């Protein structure tokens, strides 16, 4: 499993020259460690996936674990340690099981900031966590790096009184409010059906019918349908899907790869999780359609490690699809089209960007800080978002004109509603839907009779808009004059109980943690987070934003330019909130001295 070798070139597994079972330090998990290593070493593009899987099994990888993996794979210990550190799955100081708390904006706006304040005041130690992709359940806690669990202010107080060994029992997994049945639907067309994740239900709803018809026609016909629809990618960059397909088809080399990005690294986005948990066969059908259109024969679905239920259902769906002939050789009864599809666990940092990060992870390399050609093992590679693939069966089956007739901006999008709302969740709506309709209608308005004072539009790098602008449609042309954009389609609402400067501080800290190594502009982000926390002085913040923008343009750092968008919008629309923060009148101020 050499980091840079192409698929199929790994050394054979030799049981005779390696230990029979994991060392005692792994305890009862030793056998599971060995099974994971034995399985993954024979699969292509799986080195980083193995490290992520072991992280999920053991927690942060300590030096003994890294040494053991290197021994079993016959790779230098330095190479394994370097990769584990680059993907943030290593920790030389692993200790007893810990409580983790999501500290990002969506959870903070829905009570997480209050939970954090209580834990600090009560002296309860916790580990700040990256977004867990469960913003509709927020606020989120994790026990010993386990599954996301719902937490509340009341539960936080209970934790402070309880023995740490009882913490897991005091937390609970709550059923999320995924979505209501909006019409029309494309990506969410079947998620409300009973057993929607199973092949029998998928067949009953015709999920694979467009694929069965498409493989009996030339691939150009599938491409023509997507081109007629004018389908835009769902990753927030607005590139036409048909243009990406043509580039992939025209590229020379083989095999051709399809990479499916299900990493969902940005706080506020959780639609991929819902799609893969509820309707994995729809995504697989869309993946096969995309692969057929561009001539890809190998596909990797890159899944974030926290999505355990999605992984379980995806593996079952892939096995069902292979047995039914929708994956593998002669897909759906075609003459020559074949497609192998595998899951790979990933944990790429945000700065690397979707496509480049996935390629680096699959090739077993540390993520690059600068954009690079997207070519897995040097071959033509198409990268798609889960939401985009889930739309393809409906568009290919119903035609491009049907898609163009939906929404003022062309088609539908899945909007992730989070924050202080009664019904946070993912909703499929027409482009151009007013933001207020999303918040007050689908989202049910603010919780407990509070007043919505604003919303962040488009993800962590999106702008904060005041309540007076929430009648704007979710459309780039309408949002652009106010410094906002649709982005990944997320909307995070906050109320008068939430300090918007505290949200901005969390966003700045998120980008500082995920920043590009060695980038002068990114280094300045840490100072901005501290400045917001300490003073909230608008003049100082404005000067910092300008300094970062100058450094980012000089160094070509797109991440830093995106990172200052929330702060710039705060300066533009929330000067009164800044004054409250600076004078200690806001909700994020500690009420008591921490223990």
C-alpha positions in Angstrom: 0.0 0.0 0.0 2.6 2.5 -1.0 1.2 6.1 -0.8 1.9 7.0 -4.5 1.5 3.7 -6.3 -1.4 3.2 -8.7 -4.2 0.6 -8.0 -3.1 -3.0 -8.1 0.6 -2.5 -7.3 0.5 -3.1 -3.6 2.7 -5.8 -2.1 1.0 -9.1 -1.1 0.0 -9.5 2.5 2.4 -11.9 4.3 1.0 -13.3 7.5 4.2 -15.1 8.3 6.4 -12.0 8.7 4.0 -9.9 10.7 2.5 -10.2 14.2 -0.6 -12.4 14.5 -2.7 -9.9 16.4 -2.7 -6.3 17.5 -0.5 -5.3 20.5 -1.8 -5.3 24.0 -2.2 -1.5 23.8 -5.2 -2.0 21.6 -6.9 -4.2 24.1 -10.1 -5.9 22.9 -9.9 -3.8 19.7 -6.7 -5.5 18.5 -8.4 -8.0 16.3 -10.5 -5.3 14.7 -7.3 -3.3 14.0 -5.7 -6.4 12.3 -8.9 -7.1 10.2 -9.0 -3.4 9.0 -5.3 -3.5 8.0 -5.6 -6.9 6.3 -8.7 -5.8 4.3 -7.5 -2.3 3.3 -4.0 -3.2 2.3 -5.3 -5.2 -0.7 -7.6 -2.4 -1.9 -6.5 0.4 -4.2 -6.3 4.0 -3.0 -6.9 3.1 0.6 -3.9 4.1 2.8 -5.5 7.3 4.2 -8.9 5.6 4.4 -7.3 3.0 6.6 -5.8 5.6 8.9 -9.2 7.3 9.2 -10.9 4.0 9.9 -8.4 3.3 12.7 -8.9 6.8 14.1 -12.7 6.0 14.2 -11.9 2.7 16.0 -9.2 3.8 18.4 -9.5 7.6 18.7 -6.5 9.8 17.9 -3.6 7.5 16.8 -0.8 7.4 19.4 2.8 6.5 18.4 2.4 2.8 19.2 -0.6 2.6 16.8 1.4 4.4 14.0 4.4 2.1 14.6 2.2 -0.9 14.3 0.5 0.2 11.1 3.9 0.9 9.6 5.2 -2.5 10.5 2.2 -4.3 9.1 2.3 -2.3 5.8 6.1 -2.5 5.6 6.2 1.3 5.2 8.5 3.8 6.9 7.2 4.9 10.3 7.9 8.5 9.3 5.7 8.2 6.2 2.7 6.9 8.2 3.2 9.5 11.0 3.4 12.3 8.5 0.2 11.3 6.8 -1.6 10.8 10.2 -0.6 14.3 11.3 -1.5 15.9 7.9 -5.0 14.5 8.1 -5.3 15.3 11.9 -5.9 11.7 13.0 -2.8 11.5 15.2 -2.3 12.6 18.8 0.9 11.8 20.8 -1.0 12.5 24.1 -4.0 10.2 23.9 -5.5 10.0 27.4 -8.8 8.8 29.0 -12.1 9.1 27.1 -13.1 12.7 26.6 -16.2 14.7 26.0 -16.2 16.6 22.7 -18.3 19.6 21.8 -19.0 21.1 18.4 -18.0 24.7 18.7 -19.1 25.9 15.2 -21.7 28.5 14.4 -24.8 26.3 13.6 -24.5 24.5 16.9 -23.6 27.6 18.8 -26.7 29.5 17.5 -29.0 26.7 18.6 -27.8 26.6 22.2 -24.3 25.3 21.9 -22.8 28.6 23.1 -24.8 28.3 26.3 -23.7 24.7 26.7 -20.1 25.7 26.2 -20.5 28.5 28.8 -22.0 26.1 31.4 -19.3 23.5 30.9 -16.6 26.2 31.4 -18.3 27.6 34.5 -18.7 24.2 36.0 -15.1 23.2 35.2 -16.1 20.3 33.0 -13.2 19.6 30.5 -14.2 19.2 26.9 -12.5 18.9 23.5 -13.5 21.4 20.8 -14.7 19.5 17.8 -14.9 20.1 14.1 -18.4 20.2 12.6 -19.9 16.7 12.8 -22.3 17.1 9.9 -25.3 16.9 12.2 -26.3 20.6 12.4 -30.0 19.6 12.3 -29.4 17.8 15.7 -27.4 20.6 17.2 -25.9 21.3 19.6 -23.7 18.3 19.3 -21.4 16.4 21.7 -19.4 13.3 21.2 -18.2 10.9 23.9 -14.7 9.5 23.2 -14.9 10.4 19.5 -18.0 8.4 19.1 -21.2 9.1 17.2 -22.7 12.7 17.4 -25.0 13.0 20.3 -27.5 15.8 21.1 -26.8 17.9 24.2 -28.6 20.7 25.9 -28.0 23.2 28.7 -29.9 20.9 31.1 -27.8 18.0 30.1 -24.6 20.0 30.4 -25.5 20.8 34.0 -26.2 17.1 34.6 -22.7 16.2 33.2 -21.1 18.6 35.7 -22.7 16.7 38.6 -22.1 13.1 37.2 -19.2 10.8 37.2 -17.4 11.0 33.8 -18.1 7.2 33.3 -21.8 8.0 33.2 -21.6 10.8 30.7 -22.4 8.7 27.6 -25.7 7.5 29.3 -26.7 11.2 30.0 -26.3 12.1 26.3 -28.9 10.9 23.8 -29.2 10.5 20.1 -32.3 12.4 19.0 -34.2 11.8 15.8 -33.5 14.7 13.4 -36.2 16.6 11.6 -34.8 16.0 8.1 -37.3 17.7 5.9 -41.0 18.2 5.1 -42.5 17.0 1.8 -41.9 20.0 -0.5 -42.9 19.8 -4.1 -41.5 19.2 -6.7 -38.5 17.1 -5.7 -35.5 15.6 -7.5 -32.7 14.7 -5.0 -35.3 14.1 -2.2 -37.8 12.4 -4.4 -37.9 9.1 -2.4 -36.5 9.9 1.0 -39.9 9.8 2.7 -40.7 6.3 1.4 -40.6 3.4 3.9 -37.4 1.5 3.5 -36.1 4.1 1.1 -32.5 2.9 1.5 -33.3 -0.6 0.3 -33.1 -1.9 -3.3 -36.6 -3.2 -3.4 -38.0 0.3 -2.6 -35.6 1.9 -5.1 -36.8 -0.4 -7.8 -40.4 0.2 -6.9 -39.8 3.9 -7.4 -37.9 3.5 -10.6 -34.6 4.8 -9.3 -32.6 2.7 -11.8 -35.0 3.0 -14.7 -33.2 6.1 -16.3 -29.9 4.2 -16.1 -31.4 1.1 -17.7 -32.7 3.2 -20.6 -29.5 5.3 -20.9 -27.1 2.4 -21.4 -29.0 1.4 -24.4 -28.4 4.7 -26.0 -25.0 6.5 -26.9 -23.4 8.3 -23.9 -23.8 11.6 -25.8 -27.6 11.4 -25.2 -27.2 11.5 -21.5 -24.8 14.4 -21.8 -27.2 16.2 -24.1 -30.0 15.9 -21.5 -27.8 17.5 -18.8 -26.7 20.2 -21.2 -30.3 21.0 -22.1 -31.2 21.2 -18.4 -28.4 23.7 -17.7 -27.7 21.9 -14.5 -25.3 23.6 -12.1 -23.0 21.8 -9.7 -24.1 21.8 -6.1 -20.6 22.6 -4.6 -21.2 26.3 -4.5 -19.1 27.4 -7.5 -21.9 27.5 -10.1 -20.1 25.6 -12.9 -22.3 23.9 -15.4 -22.3 20.1 -15.1 -22.3 19.5 -18.9 -19.1 21.6 -19.3 -17.3 19.4 -16.7 -18.5 16.3 -18.4 -17.2 17.4 -21.8 -13.8 18.2 -20.4 -13.6 14.7 -18.8 -14.8 13.0 -22.1 -12.2 14.9 -24.2 -9.3 14.1 -21.8 -7.0 11.4 -23.0 -5.9 8.4 -20.8 -7.4 5.4 -19.0 -8.8 4.3 -16.8 -11.1 7.3 -16.2 -12.2 7.9 -12.6 -15.3 9.3 -10.9 -14.8 10.8 -7.4 -17.9 11.4 -5.3 -17.3 14.0 -2.7 -19.3 13.1 0.5 -16.8 14.8 2.9 -19.1 17.7 3.7 -16.4 19.7 5.6 -18.2 23.0 5.9 -20.3 23.8 9.0 -23.9 24.2 8.1 -24.0 21.5 5.4 -25.5 18.0 6.1 -27.5 17.2 3.0 -25.1 14.5 1.8 -25.5 12.7 5.0 -29.3 12.6 4.7 -29.2 11.5 1.0 -26.7 8.7 1.7 -28.7 7.5 4.8 -32.1 7.7 3.2 -31.6 7.0 -0.5 -28.2 5.6 -1.3 -29.5 3.9 -4.5 -30.5 7.2 -6.0 -26.9 8.4 -5.6 -25.5 5.2 -7.0 -27.8 5.5 -10.0 -26.7 9.0 -10.6 -23.0 8.0 -10.2 -23.5 5.3 -12.9 -25.2 7.8 -15.2 -22.3 10.3 -14.8 -19.7 7.5 -15.3 -21.4 6.3 -18.4 -21.6 9.8 -19.9 -17.8 10.4 -19.4 -16.5 6.9 -19.9 -15.4 6.3 -16.3 -14.9 2.7 -15.1 -13.7 3.3 -11.6 -15.4 5.3 -8.9 -14.6 6.1 -5.3 -17.1 7.6 -2.9 -15.1 9.7 -0.4 -17.1 9.7 2.9 -16.3 11.6 6.0 -15.6 9.4 9.0 -18.4 10.6 11.2 -21.1 9.3 8.9 -21.4 5.8 10.4 -25.0 5.1 9.4 -24.5 6.5 5.9 -21.4 4.2 5.6 -23.4 1.1 6.8 -26.3 1.8 4.4 -24.0 2.6 1.5 -22.1 -0.6 1.8 -25.3 -2.6 1.9 -26.6 -0.6 -1.2 -23.4 -1.2 -3.1 -23.6 -4.9 -2.5 -27.3 -4.9 -3.6 -26.5 -2.9 -6.7 -23.6 -5.3 -7.7 -25.8 -8.4 -7.2 -28.6 -6.8 -9.2 -26.3 -5.8 -12.1 -26.4 -2.0 -11.6 -22.7 -2.0 -10.8 -19.9 -4.3 -11.9 -19.6 -5.8 -15.4 -22.2 -4.9 -18.1 -24.1 -2.4 -16.0 -27.9 -2.7 -16.3 -27.5 -5.1 -19.2 -25.4 -2.9 -21.3 -23.0 -4.3 -24.0 -19.8 -3.0 -22.6 -20.2 -0.5 -19.8 -18.6 -1.6 -16.5 -18.2 0.4 -13.2 -16.5 -0.5 -10.0 -17.5 1.7 -7.0 -15.8 1.6 -3.6 -16.1 3.7 -0.4 -13.1 5.5 1.0 -13.1 7.3 4.4 -11.5 10.7 4.3 -10.7 13.5 6.6 -9.2 16.2 4.4 -8.6 19.8 5.7 -10.9 22.5 4.4 -8.1 24.5 2.8 -7.3 21.8 0.3 -10.6 22.2 -1.6 -12.9 19.4 -2.6 -11.2 17.9 -5.7 -7.6 18.4 -4.8 -8.1 17.1 -1.3 -9.8 13.9 -2.5 -7.1 13.1 -5.0 -4.3 13.6 -2.5 -6.1 11.4 0.1 -6.7 8.6 -2.4 -3.1 8.7 -3.6 -1.9 8.6 0.0 -0.2 12.0 0.0 -0.4 14.9 2.4 -2.9 17.5 1.2 -1.4 20.2 -1.0 -1.9 23.9 -0.1 -2.1 25.1 -3.6 -4.5 24.1 -6.4 -3.3 21.3 -8.7 -4.7 19.5 -11.7 -7.4 17.0 -10.6 -6.1 13.7 -12.0 -6.2 10.6 -9.8 -3.0 8.6 -10.5 -2.5 11.0 -13.5 -5.6 9.9 -15.3 -8.8 11.8 -16.4 -10.9 12.4 -13.3 -14.4 13.8 -12.7 -15.4 15.0 -9.3 -19.1 15.3 -8.3 -21.1 16.4 -5.3 -23.6 13.9 -3.8 -26.5 16.3 -4.4 -25.7 16.7 -8.1 -25.6 12.9 -8.6 -28.9 12.5 -6.8 -30.5 14.9 -9.3 -29.3 13.0 -12.4 -31.9 10.2 -12.6 -34.8 12.6 -12.5 -33.3 14.9 -15.1 -32.3 12.1 -17.5 -35.7 10.4 -17.0 -37.9 13.6 -17.3 -35.7 15.7 -19.6 -33.9 19.0 -19.5 -37.0 21.1 -20.1 -38.6 19.8 -16.9 -35.6 20.8 -14.9 -35.5 24.3 -16.4 -39.1 24.9 -15.6 -38.4 24.7 -11.9 -37.4 27.7 -9.9 -36.6 31.3 -11.1 -32.9 30.5 -11.3 -33.3 27.2 -13.0 -34.1 24.0 -11.1 -34.0 23.0 -7.4 -31.5 23.1 -4.6 -31.3 21.4 -1.2 -31.2 24.1 1.5 -29.8 23.1 4.9 -31.6 25.1 7.5 -29.8 25.3 10.9 -29.5 27.6 13.9 -32.2 28.7 16.4 -35.2 27.3 14.6 -38.0 24.9 15.5 -37.5 22.7 12.5 -33.9 22.7 11.4 -33.3 20.3 8.5 -32.6 19.9 4.8 -35.3 21.0 2.4 -35.5 20.7 -1.4 -36.8 24.0 -2.7 -36.9 26.0 -6.0 -34.0 28.4 -6.6 -35.2 31.9 -5.8 -37.3 31.0 -2.8 -37.4 33.9 -0.4 -35.1 33.4 2.6 -37.9 34.3 5.0 -40.2 31.6 3.6 -37.4 29.1 4.4 -36.9 30.3 8.0 -40.5 31.1 9.0 -42.3 28.5 6.8 -40.2 25.4 6.4 -38.1 26.1 9.5 -41.1 26.9 11.7 -39.6 30.2 12.9 -37.4 30.8 15.9 -37.6 28.4 18.9 -39.4 29.4 22.1 -40.9 32.6 20.8 -37.6 34.3 20.1 -37.0 36.9 17.4 -34.8 36.1 14.3 -32.4 39.0 14.0 -30.4 37.7 11.0 -29.1 34.7 9.1 -25.8 33.5 7.5 -26.3 32.6 3.9 -24.2 30.1 1.9 -22.1 28.4 4.5 -19.2 29.3 6.8 -17.8 31.7 4.3 -21.2 33.3 3.7 -22.4 36.7 4.7 -24.6 37.6 7.7 -27.7 39.4 6.6 -30.0 41.3 9.0 -33.7 40.5 9.4 -34.5 43.5 7.2 -33.0 41.7 4.2 -34.5 38.2 4.7 -37.2 38.8 2.1 -34.5 38.5 -0.6 -34.7 35.4 -2.8 -32.1 32.6 -2.5 -30.5 33.7 -5.8 -27.0 35.0 -6.5 -28.1 37.9 -8.6 -30.3 39.2 -5.8 -27.9 38.5 -3.0 -24.7 39.8 -4.6 -25.4 43.5 -4.0 -25.5 42.8 -0.3 -22.2 40.8 -0.3 -23.9 37.4 -0.1 -24.2 34.3 -2.3 -26.1 31.0 -2.4 -22.9 29.0 -2.0 -23.6 25.5 -0.7 -27.3 26.4 -0.1 -27.2 26.6 3.7 -29.1 29.1 5.8 -28.2 29.5 9.5 -30.7 31.7 11.4 -29.9 33.4 14.7 -31.9 35.3 17.3 -31.4 38.1 19.7 -30.1 35.5 22.2 -27.1 34.9 20.0 -24.1 37.3 19.7 -23.3 37.7 16.0 -19.7 38.6 16.9 -19.4 35.4 18.7 -20.5 33.6 15.6 -18.0 35.6 13.5 -15.3 34.7 16.0 -16.1 31.0 15.6 -16.0 31.3 11.8 -12.7 33.1 11.9 -11.4 30.4 14.3 -12.7 27.6 11.9 -10.8 29.1 9.0 -7.7 29.7 11.2 -7.7 26.0 12.2 -8.2 24.9 8.5 -5.8 27.4 7.1 -3.2 26.9 4.4 0.2 26.1 6.0 2.7 28.8 5.6 0.3 31.3 4.1 0.8 34.9 5.4 -2.9 35.7 4.9 -4.1 32.6 6.7 -1.8 33.4 9.7 -3.6 36.7 10.1 -6.9 34.9 10.6 -5.9 33.7 14.1 -5.3 37.3 15.1 -8.8 38.3 13.9 -10.5 35.6 16.0 -8.6 36.8 19.1 -9.4 40.4 18.3 -13.1 39.7 18.1 -13.0 37.8 21.3 -11.1 40.5 23.2 -12.5 43.8 22.0 -15.1 43.7 19.2 -13.7 47.1 18.1 -15.0 47.8 14.6 -12.1 49.9 13.4 -9.6 47.3 14.4 -11.7 44.6 12.7 -12.0 46.7 9.5 -8.2 47.2 9.4 -7.7 43.5 9.9 -10.1 42.6 7.1 -8.2 45.0 4.7 -4.9 43.6 5.8 -6.0 40.0 5.1 -7.5 40.9 1.7 -4.3 42.6 0.6 -2.2 39.6 1.7 -4.6 37.1 0.2 -4.6 38.7 -3.2 -0.8 39.0 -3.2 -0.4 35.3 -2.3 -3.4 34.0 -4.3 -5.1 32.6 -1.2 -8.8 32.0 -2.0 -9.5 30.6 1.4 -8.6 33.8 3.2 -10.7 35.9 0.8 -13.7 33.7 1.6 -12.9 33.7 5.4 -13.3 37.5 5.7 -16.7 37.6 4.0 -18.6 37.0 7.3 -16.6 39.7 9.1 -17.1 42.2 6.3 -20.9 41.6 6.4 -20.8 42.0 10.2 -19.1 45.4 9.8 -21.7 46.3 7.2 -24.9 45.3 9.0 -24.3 44.7 12.7 -22.4 47.6 14.2 -24.8 47.8 17.2 -24.2 44.1 18.0 -20.5 44.9 18.0 -20.9 47.6 20.5 -22.9 45.3 22.8 -20.1 42.7 22.5 -17.3 45.2 23.2 -19.1 46.4 26.4 -19.9 42.9 27.7 -23.7 43.1 27.2 -24.0 40.2 24.8 -25.0 36.6 25.4 -21.5 35.1 24.9 -20.1 36.8 28.1 -19.5 34.4 31.0 -22.0 34.9 33.8 -19.7 33.4 36.4 -16.0 33.0 36.9 -14.9 29.6 35.4 -13.7 27.0 37.9 
